[in-house]
Amino acid sequence: MGRFALSIKRHEAGGFFVFLLETRREVSVWLFYQDKCADTKMEKSLDRKLARILKDRSCNDFILADAKDGDMAYGLSAPGLSPENYASEFKFKTLDEYRAQIREVVKQGLVDIVLMSASTSEVLTLKEGLFENTPITPAIRANDASDIWLAGQGAIYGAVPSRPFRTADLDHALCGHAGCSKSEIAAKKGADLGLYSITFNNDLDRDYEALEAYKEFRIEAERKGFRHFLEVFSPNAPVNPIEDVPKFVSDHIARTLAGVTTAARPIFLKIPYYGPKAMEALVRYDSSLVVGILGGSAGTTLDAFQMLYDAKKYGARVALYGRKINNADHQLTFITYLRAIADGQAWPMEAVKAYHADLQKLKIKPKRSLEDDLRTTVQSLSYNNSSTVSMTGADKSESSDSKTNAALASAQAKKFFVRNYFKDSEEKQDATKKQFTKTPDFSKMTQQEKLQWNLERIRRSM
């Protein structure tokens, strides 16, 4: 065929055969035709990648998720600041705008999972069929433990040990109403994947309660064909000091899942990125566990890109970014570079520079200058900012894990006064109880006295 010889490559996607014809003149032509005998339901990239990762841990596959479930935690501020926001006032986007952004992310097609509240999933998954014939998997936040109850000015739920709670109903996520039939579940019109979160606080009663709730969830989820991934936060209000938080979290994950057989196990984990040593230890421990990271607070663009790069380097195969994506100057461009880094096609610092160049082309003024965005900052690893740690590109040795432990210990110490107050001497407790029965005069109380009064009120209700 001389200079017009063709190289033909065949691909399959969603019931379509795609042929790529490449000539020696580097002209490419795509030809499409539908296979009418094929099932037109597109394979989800999550399922394909999980299978490959479990078969070969060294493969390059990486699962990326956009966590748009903030309305389960933050209330009105969840969608993020509106472009019409001014320094003198806080104006937030609406829930409709939040959902419109999800539609754009799905249309872009670069993430593997979109995590939502059950109510948002009802609108987008069940009513609109947004995820049909796309490679993206819809997921819901299946529980909302008290450590993410952050809506409402002055709320202190995040400052006391987490308690289990579930607003979402699995049937409603699967089919939109209670009592789904087997055929409705099999049709997979709704979301059959959810995030379940748990927070251990080194407290027998609270941790026992959390594990009992998780067991009940697993049993129900298995019966209904509902898959889940497990999120484990850093202790949000530990009762007793924890010398090594990363090891505490990893040990609790290993112990918790030791009694869970394949049918009920999470398909992957979502945990804070504590550094190389902690990540490698957990990944090495159990080859059947796919370990992922949570994004934490927004931080700089380099924070987000470097964390993803480092986590993958040391064994993570999943990243769920919520605030980091939602607070980006341009979410779709931000996701483009997250995907490039996840797939090994870009380096963090170069990606930051390219991201800013793209913002300039889009005529978007970034929140930070390029110089500031190339810096690393102290980031929160939890919803309520109770655990903070600095994650930098230099975190490549055991010393970085020591720094992580020190930072977590410092943040932990700031929380102890909450629980230490509850464990005070009986004499002081009795005195406080007598004082509590009186109607307080808040105008004559110091800030600390007001806090103690509220803590005693909470303790009495526990």
N, C-alpha and C positions, 0 to 999 in steps of 0.2 A: 504493500500500500504506500510505499515511499514515504515522502515527508508528511503524509497525512495519516500515518499509522496511529491507531487508537489504543489507549489503555482503558479498559472498562472495569469499574469497581461497582459491586452490587451492595446496596444497603437495604435494610428493612426497618420500617418505622410505622407503627400504628396502622397496619394493613396496607401500606404503600411500599412498592419496590422503587428504590431510587438508584439510577445508574449514573455514574460520573464518567464522562468521556473526555479523556485528555489527549489532545493532539500534540505532535512534536513542536508545534508553534505555541504551545502552552495556552491553547484555547480550551476552556472547560465548558461543557454543556451538561445541564442536568435534565434528565428525562424522568417523568413520573407516570406510574400507572397503578391503579388500585387493584389489589387482589381481592376479588369479590368473595372468595372462599375463606379469607382470613378474618380473624376476630379484630374488629377495628378499634378495640379498646387498647389504648397505648400503654405499654409497659412503663411502670414508674421507675425513675432513675434510682430512687431509694432502694427498692428491692434488688435491682440489678447490682448496685454498688455493694450493698451488704453481703450479697452472695459471693461476690468476688473478693471482698476484704476477708471474709471468714475462710475462704479457700486459700488465699495467699496474702498474708499480713504485709508483705513487702510491696504489694501493688500500689499504684499511684492514685487510686480512687480516693476521693474525699467528699464527704456529705456536708452540704452547706444549708443552713436553715435561717429563714427570716422569722424572728419571733415577734409577731404582732398581737400578743396577748396582754399588752400592758393595761387594758381596761379592766382586767381582773385584779389589778394591784393599785393603780394610781387614780382611778376615777376620771374627772374632767381633764386632767393634764396628760392623760395617756397618749393621745394622738400627737403630742409635741407642740412646740410653739408655732403659732401662725406666722406667715410671712408679714402679716399686718401688725405684728407685735411691736410695741415701742418700749423704750427704756423705762418710761414712767408707769407702764402697766403690763400685766401678763395676759396675753390673749392667746388661746390655744386653738388648734385645729378642731374641727368637729369629728364626730364618729363617722359621718358619711365620707369626709375627706380621708380619714384613716383607712376606710374600706376601699376607697378609690385608689389609694396607694398600693394596696394589696393586689388589686386588679392589674395595675401596671407591672408589678413585680412578677406576677404569674405570666403575663403576656411576654415579658422579657425572657423568661424561661431559664435563668441561670442558677436558681436555687433548687434544692431537691425537696425541701419541706417548707410549708408556711404554717406556723403555729398561731392559732387564734383562740379567742374565747368561744364558747359554745354558741352564743347568740350571733356572733359574726359568722361562724361557720354555717349556721342555719341559713343565713342570707346568701352567702357566697357559694357554699358547697351544695346544699340541698335545693334551694330555690332557684339559683342562677345556673347551677351546674358548671361553675367556673373551672373546676379542675378536671372535668371530663376531657378526654383526648389531649391531655397535657402530661408531660413526664413528672409533674410536681405532685407531691402527696400532701393533702390537707391533714392537719392535726389540731386537736383542741387541748387546752389546759384542763386536765381531768380533775385536778383538785386545787384548792386555794387555801393552804394552811395559813394560820394567823400571822406568820412572819412576813407575808406579802400584803397584809391589809394596811396599805400606806395611804389610802385616800382620806381626805379630811385633815384640815389644818390642826396640828397639835396631837395627832393620833400617836399613841405610844405602843401599839401592838408589837411593833418590830423590836422593842426594847425588852420584852419579856419572852421566856422560852416558847418556842413555836408549839401550837396545838393543831392537830389534824382537823380538816374540814373539807367538805366537797359540796360546791354549789351545783356543778354540772352533773347531769344525769346521762349515763352512757346510752340509754335508749334514744334519748333526744338527739344525741350526737350522731347516732347510727341511722335513724330513720325519721326523726322529727317529732316523735310522740312516744308516750310510755307504752311498753308492751310490744316491741317490734316482733313481727313474725319472722320465722326462719327464712322465708323467701325475701323479705325486706332486707334482712341482714346480708343475705347472699348477693343481693343486687348491688351492694356497695355504693349506694347513692350518697350516703353521708360520709362522715369521717370515722374511720375504724382504727385510728391511731391517736394516742393521747400522751401528754406529759404528766407524770406523777412525781411530785416533789416531796422530799422528806428532809428534816433538819434535826440532827442529833445534838443534844446540849449537855451530855454527861450528867443527866438527871434520870434516875430510875423510872419514876412515875411518868414523866413526859415522854421519854424515849420508848417505854413500854407501850404507852398509848399510841404513839406514832406507828410503831411496828404492827400493832393489832389492826389499825386502820388500813395500813398498806396490805396486810394479809387479806382483809375483807375485800379490798379493791381487786386484788389479783384473782381471787376466786370468781368474783362477778365478771371481770373482764374476760377470763378464759371461757366461761360459760357462754358469753355473748360474742365470742370471736373478735374481741377488741384488743388490739396490740398496744403496748405502751413502751415508753423509754423513761428511765429513772433519773431524776435530777436530785442531787444531794448537795445542799448548801453547806457553807462553813457554819459552825455554831453561831447562832445569832445572839444568844444570851446565856452562855454556859454557867451552870451552877457552881462547878468547881473548876479550878485552873486546868488547862489542857496544855501540856508542855510542847507537844508537836501536833499542830492542827492538821497538816496534810496527812500524817500517818494515822491520826485519829479518824479522819474521814475515810481514808482508804481501808483501814482495818474494819470499820463498821460496814462498808460496802461489801467486803469479802465475807464477813460473818453473816450479814443479812441474806445474801444470795446463796450461801452454802446450802441452805435447806430448800431452795426453790429449784424445781426441775424445769426442763426445757420448755414445756408447754406454757408455763406461767412467767418465765424470765423476761426481763426487759430486752428489747432488741438492741439498745445501746444505752450508754450512760451519758449524763450531762453533769459535769463537775467544774469547780473553779480550776483554772490552770495555776498550780502552785510552783511550777518550775520543772526543770528536767528530771531531777532525781525522783520526785514523787510520781510524775507521769510515767517514767520508764518502769518503776516498781509495780505500778498497778497494771500496766499493759503486759508486762512480763508474767505476772502472776497467773492470769487465766486467759488462754488464747481464744476462748469462746466469748470473751467480753470485748465489745467494740466501745472504746472510750472516746467521749467527746467533751468539749469545753463549753462553758457559758461565757458570754461576752463581758458581763459586768457593766460598770458605768461607761459613759460615752468616751471620755478621754480624747486624745488627739487621734488624727488619722494614723500616725505611725504606731500609736498604742495598739490600735485595732489590727493593723497589718502585721506588725511584729509578733503579736500574741498568736495569731493564726499560723504564721510561718514557724515559730518556735514549737508550738504545740504539735504540729504535724511532724516536725523533725524528730521529736522525742516520743512519737507513737500515737498521738490522737488521730482519729479518722473522721471526726464530726465537729462542727462548730455551729453553735446557735447564737446569733447576734441579734439583740433586740434594740436596746438604746443606742448602740453604736451605729446601726443602720438608720434608725428612726431620727437621730439627731444629725445625720450627715447633711452636708450642703446640697447634695443631689443624690438621692438614694440609689437610683439605677446605675449611675456612674460608679458610686462607691461599691455596689455589689459586683460590677464588672471587674474591678480590681481585686476584690475578695476572691472571686472565682479564679482569676489569673494566678494569684498567689497559691490558692488551694491546689491548683492543678500543676504547680511547679513552673509556671510560665513567666513569673515576675518576682523580683526581689522587693522587700518592703519599702526601702527608701526610694528606689526608683519608681515604685508604684505611687508613692505619695506625690512625687514630682509630676508624674504623668496625670494623676488625678487633678492636681491644681491647673495643669495645662488645659485639661478638658473643661474645667470650670470656667476658665477664661474664654474658651471657644463658645461656651454656652452663655456667656455674659452673666455669670453668676458670681457675685462677690462673696468670697468665703468668710466664714466667721473668724478664722485665724489666718495670719500671713503664712506663707510657705515656710518661713524660718521657724515660726512657732509650731507649725503642724509637724515639723520634723523632730520635735522634742518628745520625750516620754514623760509621763506624769504618774502620780500616785492614783491608782484606780481602785474602785470598790468592786469586790467580788460577790456582792449580794444585793438583793433588792433594796434593803433599807440602809445601805452604806455602812453596815456594822463592821465589816472586815475590809481593810484596805491594804494594798500592797503595791509596790513599784515593780512593774514589769518592763524590762528594757531589752534591747537587742543584745546586751552583754550577758544576759542570763543564760549562760551556757555551761556552768560548772556547779559543783556542790556548794560553793560559797553563796551562789544565788539562792539556793534552797534555804540556807541558813538565814539569809536576809529576809526571805519570805516568812520563815517561822518567827523571826524577831518582830517583823511588822504586824503579823497576825496576833502575836502575844501582846503587843502594845495596844492594838485595837481591842483585844479581849479584855485587857485590864480595865479599860475605860467602861466596860459593861458590867464588871463585877459588883459595882456599888448597888446595882439594881437588885441582884439576887442576894448579895450579902446583907442588904437591908432586911430581906425576908428571913434570913437565918440569924438574925440578931439574937442577943440573949433574951431569955424568957422575961426577965424583969423589964427590959426596954420594950418588949412586945406588949406586955401587959399595960405599961404606961401609955403606949401608943394607942392601944385599943380603947382605953378610957378616954383619951383625947379625941379619938375618932368618933365617939358617940355624940360629941358636942357639935353644934353647928359652927363651923370655922368662920373666922373673920378673915377672908382672903386679903383684905386691904392691909392687914397688919402682919402678913406672913411673908417670909423671904421666898425666893424662887426655890431654894432647896426644900423648905418646909412644905411648899405647895406640891412639889414632886413627891415627897415622902407621904403626904396625905393621900395622893392619888395612887401611889404604889400600895399603900396599906388597903385601900379600897379594892384594888385588883386582887391582892393576896387573899382577902376575905372571900372573894367570889370564886377562888380556884378550888 
